[in-house]
Amino acid sequence: MNRLERFYKIDQLLAEHKVVPRSRFLDELEVSPATFKRDLEYMRDRFNAPVIWDADARGYRYEASAVTAKRFELPGLWFSEQEVYALITMQQLLESVDQGSLIGPHIAPFRARLDAMLGEGESTATEIRKRVRLITMASRKQSPSHFSEIGAAVFQRKRIDVGYHSRAKDEITLRELSPQRLVHYRDNWYLDAWCHLRGGLRGFSLDGIQSVRLLQKKAVDVSMKSLDQFLASSYGIFAGNSPHRAKLRFTAERARWVASENWHPEQMSRFDSDGRYLLEFPYGDDRELLLDIVRHGAAVEVLAPAALRAKVKREHAAAAALYGA
């Protein structure tokens, strides 16, 4: 029985029997008197447990004071020690995802509870955090206040007015949106929303939102099925119809990595007789796909469609020209 389970057992015995002699605790917990004493002190100090020794009844009981009892709480003692480790790792992931700026302050109480649950032994929460390193790449700066306001609109099902900067056109437009879902993709946050200006579903990068104003209007609801189709029907974050089908061939060496990657929910793949990896999937907008193909250099060849092959060829030619080739 680990320490967390002992805390739970102590609480259970006191709740069921009201007064519990020390010998009963030692038998049930299978610990030494010194360990039992440390457990009680920890419960009192960390969790405000109102455990007192009743000399007349010759046992331990909870103090009857309503004020003290109200402050007493054993947070999350149904978690095993291994589950606590997993929760702390998840908490690290949340903080890393937003580089401590967007939702870090909101999960501070959760972090404090995890610290208290794990205690001050060899595997403290602080020590675990040192053993978990999460690195984000290409994350763009986003406003914490905008994130909070947009999140509130998503969950409260309210509309928002936003000023949105489109990098492709380098222009800012004012839009009324019905937020549907927040999406974290490639270290950045996006908002799936019904755009009342365009009359359809659109995806918005949160770092492109320059201003947010919460409206007291009910948001238009789009079914989850439609949202899933909106995102999954195209390659990556660029949503819409997928009229094209990419066919790529990777070298046998590069296949050692790419064969375990998921490029698209509907991808098809196989190895040819030379050990090369053939990957095929649908896509709509090719901007993001083009970047993913080019980063593999000569280790991948676009077999189809011809238009995508031509774009990749131009990209490589332009890159070669920069180096005087």
WOPE-V72941 format. One record per residue. N is the residue number from 1. SS is DSSP state (@ for helix, = for strand, . for the rest). PSI is psi in radians with two decimals (999 if undefined). NEAR is the number of other C-alpha atoms within 12 Angstrom. Layout:
# WOPE-V72941
N;SS;PSI;NEAR  N;SS;PSI;NEAR
This chain:
# WOPE-V72941
1;.;2.12;14  2;.;3.12;23  3;@;-0.72;30  4;@;-0.72;31  5;@;-0.59;24  6;@;-0.73;33  7;@;-0.80;41  8;@;-0.71;30  9;@;-0.72;30  10;@;-0.81;38  11;@;-0.71;34  12;@;-0.79;22  13;@;-0.74;27  14;@;-0.64;27  15;@;-0.62;19  16;@;-0.68;13  17;@;-0.05;18  18;.;-1.00;23  19;.;2.20;29  20;=;2.14;30  21;.;2.70;24  22;@;-0.66;30  23;@;-0.63;18  24;@;-0.76;22  25;@;-0.80;31  26;@;-0.65;22  27;@;-0.79;18  28;@;-0.69;22  29;@;-0.36;28  30;.;0.89;21  31;.;2.95;21  32;.;2.83;16  33;@;-0.64;17  34;@;-0.72;13  35;@;-0.73;19  36;@;-0.71;27  37;@;-0.76;24  38;@;-0.68;20  39;@;-0.77;33  40;@;-0.76;32  41;@;-0.69;19  42;@;-0.77;27  43;@;-0.69;32  44;@;-0.78;26  45;@;-0.77;18  46;@;-0.65;27  47;@;0.09;31  48;.;0.59;24  49;.;2.12;33  50;.;0.93;31  51;=;2.19;34  52;=;2.78;29  53;=;2.17;21  54;=;1.83;18  55;.;-0.64;13  56;.;-0.74;11  57;.;-0.16;14  58;.;0.93;16  59;=;3.04;22  60;=;2.56;31  61;=;2.94;32  62;=;2.39;32  63;.;2.45;24  64;.;-0.15;18  65;.;2.14;15  66;@;-0.63;11  67;@;-0.84;12  68;@;-0.77;18  69;@;-0.61;19  70;@;-0.55;16  71;@;-0.20;17  72;.;2.31;23  73;.;2.37;23  74;.;1.62;32  75;.;2.19;28  76;.;0.54;24  77;.;0.00;28  78;.;-0.10;19  79;.;2.45;22  80;.;2.95;22  81;@;-0.68;27  82;@;-0.64;17  83;@;-0.60;18  84;@;-0.73;30  85;@;-0.77;27  86;@;-0.70;20  87;@;-0.70;26  88;@;-0.66;35  89;@;-0.70;26  90;@;-0.69;23  91;@;-0.67;35  92;@;-0.69;32  93;@;-0.77;24  94;@;-0.77;28  95;@;-0.67;28  96;@;-0.68;25  97;@;-0.68;31  98;.;0.25;34  99;.;0.60;27  100;.;0.12;21  101;.;-0.55;23  102;.;-0.96;29  103;.;0.00;28  104;.;-0.87;23  105;@;-0.51;20  106;@;-0.35;19  107;@;0.19;22  108;@;-0.75;20  109;@;-0.66;15  110;@;-0.72;23  111;@;-0.72;27  112;@;-0.67;22  113;@;-0.73;24  114;@;-0.72;37  115;@;-0.77;30  116;@;-0.65;31  117;@;-0.66;40  118;@;-0.51;37  119;.;-2.79;30  120;.;0.48;19  121;.;-2.69;18  122;.;-0.53;10  123;.;1.16;20  124;.;2.83;21  125;@;-0.69;30  126;@;-0.73;23  127;@;-0.69;18  128;@;-0.72;27  129;@;-0.55;25  130;@;-0.42;14  131;.;0.01;15  132;.;2.08;20  133;.;2.12;16  134;.;2.19;20  135;.;2.20;17  136;.;2.57;19  137;.;2.42;15  138;.;0.47;14  139;.;2.39;21  140;.;2.60;21  141;.;2.32;24  142;.;2.66;28  143;.;2.15;24  144;@;-0.67;26  145;@;-0.67;22  146;@;-0.72;32  147;@;-0.77;34  148;@;-0.75;25  149;@;-0.72;29  150;@;-0.71;42  151;@;-0.73;31  152;@;-0.72;23  153;@;-0.67;33  154;@;-0.82;30  155;@;-0.51;19  156;@;-0.12;24  157;.;0.88;27  158;=;2.73;28  159;=;2.79;33  160;=;2.61;38  161;=;2.27;32  162;=;2.63;35  163;=;2.02;24  164;=;2.24;31  165;=;2.01;21  166;=;2.02;20  167;.;-0.58;14  168;.;-0.73;10  169;.;-0.14;9  170;.;0.90;10  171;=;2.70;14  172;=;2.25;17  173;=;2.58;22  174;=;2.20;22  175;=;2.57;29  176;=;2.18;32  177;=;2.58;43  178;=;1.70;42  179;=;2.42;45  180;=;-0.78;40  181;=;2.47;36  182;=;2.41;27  183;=;2.23;27  184;=;2.06;21  185;=;2.14;25  186;.;0.87;19  187;.;0.30;26  188;=;2.73;28  189;=;2.47;33  190;=;2.75;33  191;=;2.11;38  192;=;2.19;37  193;=;2.69;45  194;=;2.06;34  195;=;2.00;30  196;.;-0.35;21  197;.;-0.75;18  198;.;-0.25;16  199;.;0.68;14  200;=;3.05;24  201;=;2.42;31  202;=;2.73;30  203;=;2.33;35  204;=;2.26;37  205;=;2.25;36  206;@;-0.53;41  207;@;-0.23;30  208;@;-0.15;30  209;=;2.01;36  210;=;-0.50;27  211;=;2.64;27  212;=;2.37;31  213;=;2.11;26  214;=;2.27;28  215;=;2.62;23  216;=;0.80;15  217;=;2.46;18  218;=;2.35;20  219;.;2.55;27  220;.;2.29;25  221;.;2.30;26  222;.;2.39;23  223;.;2.62;15  224;@;-0.58;15  225;@;-0.76;13  226;@;-0.67;21  227;@;-0.74;28  228;@;-0.70;21  229;@;-0.66;22  230;@;-0.73;30  231;@;-0.73;33  232;@;-0.31;27  233;.;-0.12;29  234;.;2.99;33  235;.;2.24;35  236;.;-2.54;33  237;.;-0.22;33  238;.;1.84;28  239;.;2.84;33  240;.;-2.90;27  241;.;2.75;19  242;.;1.34;24  243;.;-0.19;17  244;=;2.82;23  245;=;2.02;31  246;=;2.44;36  247;=;2.00;30  248;=;2.61;40  249;=;2.05;33  250;=;2.62;32  251;.;2.77;27  252;@;-0.62;21  253;@;-0.83;18  254;@;-0.43;23  255;@;-0.42;26  256;@;-0.49;16  257;@;-0.88;16  258;@;-0.55;27  259;.;-0.38;26  260;.;0.04;13  261;.;2.61;16  262;.;1.88;17  263;.;-0.51;28  264;.;2.50;25  265;.;-0.46;20  266;.;0.39;20  267;.;2.65;24  268;=;2.48;21  269;=;2.78;26  270;=;2.88;22  271;=;2.48;21  272;.;-3.09;15  273;.;-0.36;10  274;.;0.10;14  275;.;0.12;17  276;.;2.65;25  277;=;2.12;31  278;=;2.18;30  279;=;2.32;34  280;=;2.37;29  281;=;2.77;29  282;=;2.71;31  283;=;2.82;35  284;.;-1.48;28  285;.;2.26;24  286;.;0.11;31  287;@;-0.86;22  288;@;-0.67;21  289;@;-0.70;32  290;@;-0.74;31  291;@;-0.69;18  292;@;-0.59;20  293;@;-0.80;32  294;@;-0.59;28  295;.;-0.29;18  296;.;-0.05;24  297;@;-2.32;23  298;@;0.03;18  299;@;-0.05;23  300;=;2.54;30  301;=;2.34;32  302;=;2.06;33  303;=;-0.55;22  304;=;2.73;23  305;.;2.96;22  306;@;-0.64;17  307;@;-0.71;18  308;@;-0.71;30  309;@;-0.72;26  310;@;-0.70;17  311;@;-0.75;23  312;@;-0.69;32  313;@;-0.74;23  314;@;-0.69;16  315;@;-0.80;21  316;@;-0.67;25  317;@;-0.74;17  318;@;-0.68;15  319;@;-0.74;16  320;@;-0.61;13  321;@;-0.57;11  322;@;-0.46;10  323;.;0.19;9  324;.;0.33;8  325;.;999;9
